[in-house]
Amino acid sequence: MTSIDHLNWVTSVPIAMPLCIFGIIGNIISIAVWLRFIHKKIGTTPSSAMFFVALGFADSGLLIFFLLTDSIPKAVGPAMSNSYAFGWFYAYIGFPFFFFFIVASIWMVVGIAVNRLVVVRFPIKARYHCTKERTYIAIGLILAFCFIINFPHFFNFKPVHADGRSQYIETDYAKKGSAQNYEFWVHCMFLVLFPWGSIAIINAWIISALFYNTKKFRDIEMDPKKVAEREQQDRQITRTLLMVTFTFLILLAWQCINQCFFMLKYGKTSKGQKWQMVEETYAFAKLGVVVNSSINCILYCFSGPTFRKELRRVFVRSDDTTTTQRSSTPYNAATV
């Protein structure tokens, strides 16, 4: 086993496997909490909670398929990776759906950012336009877009059985320049880099809108207590926004840069110190994707007091008297 193979084994098995299990459990808990937000009608619009539910499913799918296509095969060894059944699964299910969930997770974060922008910038209109029905349609369109644009990944590999050995190999399509151009320009640039930049711009827009709304509210509101409550909510909104989306931006940037370097070198000589550096950093860059999909529940707890309250109620049965207090908590980006 080479040093690169050993590094990939370490990052995929003893590090990534516990992270994936922890992340799947955390995402299930987060989904349960956000479903309570929707069911109990906490807040003015259900759209934000619905997007977070969809993000939880996308992140869970990503972690499950990372375990099935990367961690578990490396842990079991050649007995699994050299079987025809695994080759078929990896070529037609594991590999394409892993990338589908990556793209879906990325664009769900874009959907969350756009939804927050609408709620913050047009709070009154958001009550009428960000309905359940329209949010279902938006989430469905995002998932359909991610599946269609990811469809070429179903043709990258195929299972083969020769000389008493089974494995999966690249197809003729995957070796063509068109496939490599798709990976670099469509996947790296449009599906990763474009939403990365969009989220950064939307975050800046939201933060500026929050400061503007706070200043406007301070000018028209004479009660100092209400002003203080509004400023506290805005700080919570900003903190949540920064923690959830900028964590995504930082972790995804690492993987995106490494993937772009990898695609620029794809098909060329794999020798040399620079190529070895790309392969070594890739072992850690893929952890950025795993970590990003595993820690959202922690980020929600750190940044959202209302989320923490509902999380406690998931595990501790509350009486009707306690739950009736939920209507006093306004629902906006601060609740995440």
C-alpha positions as a Markdown table, in Angstrom:
| # | Residue | x | y | z |
|---|---|---|---|---|
| 1 | Met | 0.0 | 0.0 | 0.0 |
| 2 | Thr | 1.5 | 3.3 | -1.1 |
| 3 | Ser | 1.5 | 6.4 | 1.2 |
| 4 | Ile | -1.3 | 7.9 | -0.9 |
| 5 | Asp | -3.4 | 4.8 | -0.5 |
| 6 | His | -2.7 | 4.7 | 3.2 |
| 7 | Leu | -3.7 | 8.3 | 3.6 |
| 8 | Asn | -6.9 | 7.7 | 1.7 |
| 9 | Trp | -7.7 | 4.7 | 3.9 |
| 10 | Val | -7.1 | 6.7 | 7.1 |
| 11 | Thr | -9.3 | 9.6 | 6.1 |
| 12 | Ser | -12.1 | 7.3 | 4.7 |
| 13 | Val | -12.2 | 4.6 | 7.5 |
| 14 | Pro | -11.2 | 5.7 | 11.0 |
| 15 | Ile | -12.0 | 9.4 | 10.4 |
| 16 | Ala | -14.9 | 9.5 | 7.9 |
| 17 | Met | -16.9 | 6.5 | 9.2 |
| 18 | Pro | -17.6 | 7.9 | 12.7 |
| 19 | Leu | -18.3 | 11.4 | 11.1 |
| 20 | Cys | -20.8 | 9.9 | 8.7 |
| 21 | Ile | -22.6 | 7.9 | 11.4 |
| 22 | Phe | -22.7 | 11.0 | 13.7 |
| 23 | Gly | -23.9 | 13.2 | 10.8 |
| 24 | Ile | -26.7 | 10.8 | 9.8 |
| 25 | Ile | -28.0 | 10.7 | 13.4 |
| 26 | Gly | -27.7 | 14.5 | 13.6 |
| 27 | Asn | -29.5 | 15.0 | 10.4 |
| 28 | Ile | -32.3 | 12.7 | 11.4 |
| 29 | Ile | -32.7 | 14.7 | 14.7 |
| 30 | Ser | -32.6 | 17.9 | 12.7 |
| 31 | Ile | -35.3 | 16.7 | 10.3 |
| 32 | Ala | -37.5 | 15.7 | 13.3 |
| 33 | Val | -37.1 | 19.2 | 14.8 |
| 34 | Trp | -37.8 | 21.1 | 11.6 |
| 35 | Leu | -40.9 | 18.9 | 11.0 |
| 36 | Arg | -42.2 | 20.0 | 14.4 |
| 37 | Phe | -41.7 | 23.6 | 13.2 |
| 38 | Ile | -43.9 | 22.9 | 10.2 |
| 39 | His | -46.5 | 20.8 | 12.1 |
| 40 | Lys | -46.9 | 23.2 | 15.0 |
| 41 | Lys | -46.9 | 26.2 | 12.6 |
| 42 | Ile | -44.2 | 28.0 | 14.4 |
| 43 | Gly | -43.7 | 31.4 | 12.7 |
| 44 | Thr | -45.1 | 33.2 | 9.8 |
| 45 | Thr | -43.9 | 31.0 | 6.9 |
| 46 | Pro | -43.1 | 27.3 | 6.8 |
| 47 | Ser | -40.7 | 27.6 | 3.8 |
| 48 | Ser | -37.5 | 27.9 | 5.8 |
| 49 | Ala | -38.1 | 24.8 | 7.8 |
| 50 | Met | -39.1 | 22.9 | 4.7 |
| 51 | Phe | -35.9 | 23.8 | 3.0 |
| 52 | Phe | -33.9 | 22.7 | 6.1 |
| 53 | Val | -35.8 | 19.3 | 6.0 |
| 54 | Ala | -34.8 | 18.9 | 2.4 |
| 55 | Leu | -31.2 | 19.8 | 3.2 |
| 56 | Gly | -31.2 | 17.2 | 6.0 |
| 57 | Phe | -32.4 | 14.5 | 3.5 |
| 58 | Ala | -29.8 | 15.5 | 0.9 |
| 59 | Asp | -27.0 | 15.5 | 3.5 |
| 60 | Ser | -28.1 | 12.2 | 4.9 |
| 61 | Gly | -28.1 | 10.7 | 1.4 |
| 62 | Leu | -24.6 | 12.1 | 0.7 |
| 63 | Leu | -23.2 | 10.5 | 3.9 |
| 64 | Ile | -24.9 | 7.1 | 3.3 |
| 65 | Phe | -23.5 | 6.9 | -0.2 |
| 66 | Phe | -20.1 | 8.0 | 1.0 |
| 67 | Leu | -20.1 | 5.1 | 3.4 |
| 68 | Leu | -21.3 | 2.6 | 0.7 |
| 69 | Thr | -18.9 | 3.7 | -2.0 |
| 70 | Asp | -15.8 | 4.8 | -0.1 |
| 71 | Ser | -15.5 | 4.0 | 3.6 |
| 72 | Ile | -17.1 | 0.5 | 3.8 |
| 73 | Pro | -15.2 | -0.9 | 0.7 |
| 74 | Lys | -11.9 | 0.4 | 2.0 |
| 75 | Ala | -12.7 | -1.1 | 5.4 |
| 76 | Val | -13.7 | -4.5 | 4.0 |
| 77 | Gly | -10.9 | -4.6 | 1.4 |
| 78 | Pro | -10.6 | -6.4 | -2.0 |
| 79 | Ala | -13.1 | -9.0 | -1.1 |
| 80 | Met | -15.9 | -6.4 | -1.5 |
| 81 | Ser | -14.4 | -4.0 | -4.1 |
| 82 | Asn | -13.5 | -6.9 | -6.5 |
| 83 | Ser | -17.0 | -8.4 | -6.5 |
| 84 | Tyr | -19.2 | -8.0 | -9.6 |
| 85 | Ala | -22.2 | -7.0 | -7.4 |
| 86 | Phe | -20.3 | -4.1 | -5.9 |
| 87 | Gly | -18.9 | -3.1 | -9.3 |
| 88 | Trp | -22.5 | -3.0 | -10.7 |
| 89 | Phe | -23.7 | -1.1 | -7.6 |
| 90 | Tyr | -20.9 | 1.4 | -7.8 |
| 91 | Ala | -21.2 | 2.0 | -11.6 |
| 92 | Tyr | -25.0 | 2.4 | -11.8 |
| 93 | Ile | -26.1 | 3.5 | -8.3 |
| 94 | Gly | -23.3 | 4.4 | -5.9 |
| 95 | Phe | -21.2 | 6.8 | -8.0 |
| 96 | Pro | -24.0 | 8.7 | -9.7 |
| 97 | Phe | -26.2 | 9.1 | -6.7 |
| 98 | Phe | -23.3 | 10.2 | -4.5 |
| 99 | Phe | -22.7 | 13.1 | -6.9 |
| 100 | Phe | -26.4 | 13.7 | -7.1 |
| 101 | Phe | -26.7 | 14.2 | -3.4 |
| 102 | Ile | -23.6 | 16.5 | -3.4 |
| 103 | Val | -25.2 | 18.7 | -6.0 |
| 104 | Ala | -28.6 | 18.5 | -4.2 |
| 105 | Ser | -27.0 | 19.5 | -0.9 |
| 106 | Ile | -25.2 | 22.5 | -2.5 |
| 107 | Trp | -28.3 | 23.8 | -4.3 |
| 108 | Met | -30.5 | 23.3 | -1.2 |
| 109 | Val | -28.2 | 25.7 | 0.6 |
| 110 | Val | -28.7 | 28.1 | -2.3 |
| 111 | Gly | -32.5 | 27.7 | -1.9 |
| 112 | Ile | -32.2 | 28.4 | 1.8 |
| 113 | Ala | -30.2 | 31.5 | 1.1 |
| 114 | Val | -32.7 | 32.8 | -1.5 |
| 115 | Asn | -35.6 | 32.0 | 0.8 |
| 116 | Arg | -34.0 | 33.9 | 3.7 |
| 117 | Leu | -33.3 | 36.9 | 1.3 |
| 118 | Val | -37.0 | 37.0 | 0.4 |
| 119 | Val | -38.1 | 36.7 | 4.0 |
| 120 | Val | -35.8 | 39.4 | 5.2 |
| 121 | Arg | -36.1 | 41.8 | 2.2 |
| 122 | Phe | -39.9 | 41.3 | 1.7 |
| 123 | Pro | -41.3 | 40.1 | 5.0 |
| 124 | Ile | -44.9 | 40.9 | 4.3 |
| 125 | Lys | -45.0 | 39.4 | 0.8 |
| 126 | Ala | -43.1 | 36.3 | 2.0 |
| 127 | Arg | -46.2 | 35.4 | 4.1 |
| 128 | Tyr | -48.3 | 35.0 | 1.0 |
| 129 | His | -45.7 | 33.8 | -1.5 |
| 130 | Cys | -43.5 | 31.5 | 0.6 |
| 131 | Thr | -46.3 | 28.9 | 1.1 |
| 132 | Lys | -46.0 | 25.2 | 1.5 |
| 133 | Glu | -47.3 | 24.5 | -2.0 |
| 134 | Arg | -44.8 | 26.8 | -3.6 |
| 135 | Thr | -41.9 | 25.6 | -1.4 |
| 136 | Tyr | -42.7 | 22.0 | -2.4 |
| 137 | Ile | -42.6 | 23.0 | -6.1 |
| 138 | Ala | -39.3 | 24.9 | -5.6 |
| 139 | Ile | -37.7 | 21.9 | -3.8 |
| 140 | Gly | -39.0 | 19.5 | -6.5 |
| 141 | Leu | -37.6 | 21.7 | -9.3 |
| 142 | Ile | -34.2 | 21.9 | -7.5 |
| 143 | Leu | -34.1 | 18.1 | -7.1 |
| 144 | Ala | -35.2 | 17.5 | -10.8 |
| 145 | Phe | -32.5 | 20.0 | -12.0 |
| 146 | Cys | -29.8 | 18.2 | -9.9 |
| 147 | Phe | -30.8 | 14.8 | -11.3 |
| 148 | Ile | -30.9 | 15.9 | -14.9 |
| 149 | Ile | -27.6 | 17.8 | -14.8 |
| 150 | Asn | -26.0 | 14.9 | -13.0 |
| 151 | Phe | -27.3 | 12.2 | -15.5 |
| 152 | Pro | -24.0 | 11.8 | -17.4 |
| 153 | His | -22.4 | 10.3 | -14.2 |
| 154 | Phe | -24.5 | 7.1 | -14.9 |
| 155 | Phe | -22.3 | 6.4 | -17.9 |
| 156 | Asn | -18.8 | 6.9 | -16.3 |
| 157 | Phe | -18.3 | 3.3 | -15.1 |
| 158 | Lys | -19.3 | -0.2 | -16.0 |
| 159 | Pro | -18.8 | -3.6 | -14.2 |
| 160 | Val | -16.7 | -6.2 | -16.0 |
| 161 | His | -15.7 | -9.8 | -15.2 |
| 162 | Ala | -12.5 | -11.1 | -16.8 |
| 163 | Asp | -9.7 | -13.5 | -15.9 |
| 164 | Gly | -11.6 | -14.7 | -12.9 |
| 165 | Arg | -11.8 | -11.2 | -11.4 |
| 166 | Ser | -14.6 | -8.6 | -11.2 |
| 167 | Gln | -14.2 | -4.9 | -11.1 |
| 168 | Tyr | -15.6 | -1.6 | -12.4 |
| 169 | Ile | -13.8 | 0.3 | -15.1 |
| 170 | Glu | -14.2 | 3.6 | -16.9 |
| 171 | Thr | -16.4 | 3.5 | -20.0 |
| 172 | Asp | -15.4 | 4.8 | -23.4 |
| 173 | Tyr | -17.5 | 7.9 | -22.7 |
| 174 | Ala | -15.6 | 8.7 | -19.5 |
| 175 | Lys | -12.3 | 8.7 | -21.5 |
| 176 | Lys | -13.5 | 11.2 | -24.0 |
| 177 | Gly | -12.8 | 14.9 | -23.9 |
| 178 | Ser | -16.5 | 15.7 | -23.7 |
| 179 | Ala | -16.8 | 13.9 | -20.4 |
| 180 | Gln | -13.7 | 15.6 | -19.0 |
| 181 | Asn | -15.1 | 19.0 | -20.1 |
| 182 | Tyr | -18.4 | 18.2 | -18.5 |
| 183 | Glu | -16.6 | 17.4 | -15.2 |
| 184 | Phe | -14.6 | 20.6 | -15.2 |
| 185 | Trp | -17.0 | 23.2 | -16.7 |
| 186 | Val | -20.4 | 21.9 | -15.7 |
| 187 | His | -19.7 | 20.2 | -12.5 |
| 188 | Cys | -16.7 | 22.2 | -11.1 |
| 189 | Met | -17.6 | 25.6 | -12.4 |
| 190 | Phe | -21.4 | 25.8 | -12.7 |
| 191 | Leu | -22.6 | 23.2 | -10.2 |
| 192 | Val | -20.1 | 24.1 | -7.5 |
| 193 | Leu | -18.3 | 27.4 | -8.1 |
| 194 | Phe | -21.4 | 29.3 | -9.3 |
| 195 | Pro | -23.6 | 28.5 | -6.2 |
| 196 | Trp | -20.6 | 29.1 | -4.0 |
| 197 | Gly | -20.3 | 32.7 | -5.3 |
| 198 | Ser | -24.1 | 33.1 | -5.3 |
| 199 | Ile | -24.4 | 32.2 | -1.6 |
| 200 | Ala | -21.6 | 34.6 | -0.7 |
| 201 | Ile | -23.3 | 37.5 | -2.5 |
| 202 | Ile | -26.7 | 36.6 | -1.1 |
| 203 | Asn | -25.3 | 36.5 | 2.4 |
| 204 | Ala | -23.8 | 40.0 | 2.0 |
| 205 | Trp | -27.2 | 41.2 | 0.7 |
| 206 | Ile | -29.1 | 39.7 | 3.6 |
| 207 | Ile | -26.7 | 41.1 | 6.2 |
| 208 | Ser | -27.0 | 44.6 | 4.7 |
| 209 | Ala | -30.8 | 44.3 | 4.6 |
| 210 | Leu | -30.9 | 43.3 | 8.2 |
| 211 | Phe | -28.8 | 46.3 | 9.3 |
| 212 | Tyr | -31.1 | 48.6 | 7.2 |
| 213 | Asn | -34.2 | 47.1 | 8.7 |
| 214 | Thr | -32.9 | 47.4 | 12.2 |
| 215 | Lys | -32.0 | 51.1 | 11.6 |
| 216 | Lys | -35.4 | 51.8 | 10.1 |
| 217 | Phe | -37.1 | 50.0 | 13.0 |
| 218 | Arg | -35.1 | 52.1 | 15.5 |
| 219 | Asp | -36.1 | 55.3 | 13.9 |
| 220 | Ile | -39.9 | 54.6 | 14.1 |
| 221 | Glu | -40.0 | 52.6 | 17.3 |
| 222 | Met | -40.1 | 54.7 | 20.5 |
| 223 | Asp | -40.0 | 51.7 | 23.0 |
| 224 | Pro | -36.4 | 51.0 | 24.0 |
| 225 | Lys | -37.3 | 47.5 | 25.1 |
| 226 | Lys | -38.7 | 46.6 | 21.6 |
| 227 | Val | -35.7 | 48.1 | 19.9 |
| 228 | Ala | -33.4 | 45.9 | 22.1 |
| 229 | Glu | -35.4 | 42.8 | 21.3 |
| 230 | Arg | -35.3 | 43.6 | 17.6 |
| 231 | Glu | -31.5 | 44.1 | 17.7 |
| 232 | Gln | -31.0 | 40.8 | 19.6 |
| 233 | Gln | -33.1 | 39.0 | 16.9 |
| 234 | Asp | -31.0 | 40.6 | 14.2 |
| 235 | Arg | -27.8 | 39.5 | 15.9 |
| 236 | Gln | -29.1 | 35.9 | 16.1 |
| 237 | Ile | -30.1 | 36.0 | 12.4 |
| 238 | Thr | -26.6 | 37.2 | 11.4 |
| 239 | Arg | -24.9 | 34.6 | 13.7 |
| 240 | Thr | -27.0 | 31.8 | 12.2 |
| 241 | Leu | -26.5 | 33.0 | 8.7 |
| 242 | Leu | -22.7 | 33.2 | 9.1 |
| 243 | Met | -22.4 | 29.9 | 10.9 |
| 244 | Val | -24.5 | 27.7 | 8.6 |
| 245 | Thr | -23.7 | 29.1 | 5.2 |
| 246 | Phe | -20.1 | 30.4 | 5.6 |
| 247 | Thr | -19.1 | 27.0 | 7.1 |
| 248 | Phe | -20.5 | 25.6 | 3.9 |
| 249 | Leu | -18.5 | 28.1 | 1.8 |
| 250 | Ile | -15.2 | 27.3 | 3.6 |
| 251 | Leu | -15.5 | 23.6 | 3.5 |
| 252 | Leu | -16.8 | 23.4 | 0.0 |
| 253 | Ala | -14.1 | 25.8 | -1.3 |
| 254 | Trp | -11.4 | 23.4 | -0.2 |
| 255 | Gln | -12.9 | 20.5 | -2.1 |
| 256 | Cys | -13.8 | 22.7 | -5.1 |
| 257 | Ile | -10.2 | 24.0 | -5.6 |
| 258 | Asn | -8.8 | 20.5 | -5.2 |
| 259 | Gln | -11.3 | 19.0 | -7.7 |
| 260 | Cys | -10.5 | 21.7 | -10.3 |
| 261 | Phe | -6.7 | 21.0 | -10.0 |
| 262 | Phe | -7.5 | 17.3 | -10.3 |
| 263 | Met | -9.5 | 17.8 | -13.5 |
| 264 | Leu | -6.8 | 20.1 | -15.0 |
| 265 | Lys | -4.3 | 17.3 | -14.5 |
| 266 | Tyr | -6.8 | 14.5 | -15.5 |
| 267 | Gly | -5.5 | 12.4 | -18.4 |
| 268 | Lys | -2.0 | 13.8 | -18.1 |
| 269 | Thr | 1.0 | 12.3 | -16.4 |
| 270 | Ser | 0.4 | 11.4 | -12.8 |
| 271 | Lys | 4.0 | 11.7 | -11.8 |
| 272 | Gly | 5.8 | 14.5 | -10.1 |
| 273 | Gln | 5.6 | 16.3 | -6.8 |
| 274 | Lys | 2.7 | 18.6 | -7.8 |
| 275 | Trp | 0.5 | 15.7 | -8.7 |
| 276 | Gln | 1.3 | 13.9 | -5.5 |
| 277 | Met | 0.3 | 17.1 | -3.6 |
| 278 | Val | -3.0 | 17.1 | -5.4 |
| 279 | Glu | -3.7 | 13.5 | -4.5 |
| 280 | Glu | -2.7 | 14.0 | -0.9 |
| 281 | Thr | -4.9 | 17.1 | -0.4 |
| 282 | Tyr | -7.8 | 15.3 | -2.1 |
| 283 | Ala | -7.8 | 12.8 | 0.8 |
| 284 | Phe | -8.5 | 15.7 | 3.2 |
| 285 | Ala | -10.6 | 17.7 | 0.8 |
| 286 | Lys | -13.3 | 15.0 | 0.6 |
| 287 | Leu | -13.5 | 15.2 | 4.4 |
| 288 | Gly | -14.7 | 18.8 | 3.9 |
| 289 | Val | -17.8 | 17.4 | 2.1 |
| 290 | Val | -18.4 | 14.9 | 4.9 |
| 291 | Val | -17.9 | 17.4 | 7.7 |
| 292 | Asn | -20.2 | 19.9 | 6.0 |
| 293 | Ser | -23.0 | 17.4 | 5.8 |
| 294 | Ser | -22.4 | 16.2 | 9.4 |
| 295 | Ile | -22.4 | 19.3 | 11.5 |
| 296 | Asn | -25.6 | 21.2 | 10.6 |
| 297 | Cys | -27.4 | 20.0 | 13.7 |
| 298 | Ile | -24.6 | 21.4 | 15.9 |
| 299 | Leu | -24.7 | 24.7 | 14.0 |
| 300 | Tyr | -28.4 | 25.0 | 14.5 |
| 301 | Cys | -28.1 | 24.4 | 18.2 |
| 302 | Phe | -25.3 | 26.9 | 18.6 |
| 303 | Ser | -27.0 | 29.7 | 16.7 |
| 304 | Gly | -30.7 | 29.2 | 17.2 |
| 305 | Pro | -32.4 | 29.3 | 20.7 |
| 306 | Thr | -35.8 | 28.3 | 19.3 |
| 307 | Phe | -34.2 | 25.2 | 17.6 |
| 308 | Arg | -32.7 | 24.2 | 21.0 |
| 309 | Lys | -36.1 | 24.5 | 22.7 |
| 310 | Glu | -37.8 | 22.3 | 20.1 |
| 311 | Leu | -34.9 | 19.9 | 20.2 |
| 312 | Arg | -35.4 | 19.4 | 23.9 |
| 313 | Arg | -39.1 | 18.8 | 23.3 |
| 314 | Val | -38.3 | 16.0 | 20.8 |
| 315 | Phe | -36.7 | 14.1 | 23.7 |
| 316 | Val | -38.7 | 15.4 | 26.6 |
| 317 | Arg | -42.5 | 15.2 | 26.4 |
| 318 | Ser | -44.0 | 18.6 | 27.2 |
| 319 | Asp | -47.5 | 19.2 | 28.5 |
| 320 | Asp | -50.0 | 21.3 | 26.6 |
| 321 | Thr | -49.4 | 24.2 | 28.9 |
| 322 | Thr | -45.7 | 24.4 | 27.9 |
| 323 | Thr | -46.3 | 23.9 | 24.2 |
| 324 | Thr | -48.8 | 26.7 | 24.0 |
| 325 | Gln | -46.0 | 29.2 | 24.6 |
| 326 | Arg | -44.6 | 28.5 | 21.2 |
| 327 | Ser | -46.8 | 31.2 | 19.6 |
| 328 | Ser | -44.9 | 33.9 | 21.4 |
| 329 | Thr | -41.7 | 33.1 | 19.5 |
| 330 | Pro | -41.4 | 34.9 | 16.1 |
| 331 | Tyr | -40.2 | 32.7 | 13.3 |
| 332 | Asn | -37.6 | 34.1 | 11.0 |
| 333 | Ala | -34.0 | 33.3 | 10.2 |
| 334 | Ala | -33.1 | 33.7 | 13.9 |
| 335 | Thr | -35.0 | 30.5 | 14.7 |
| 336 | Val | -32.5 | 28.3 | 12.9 |
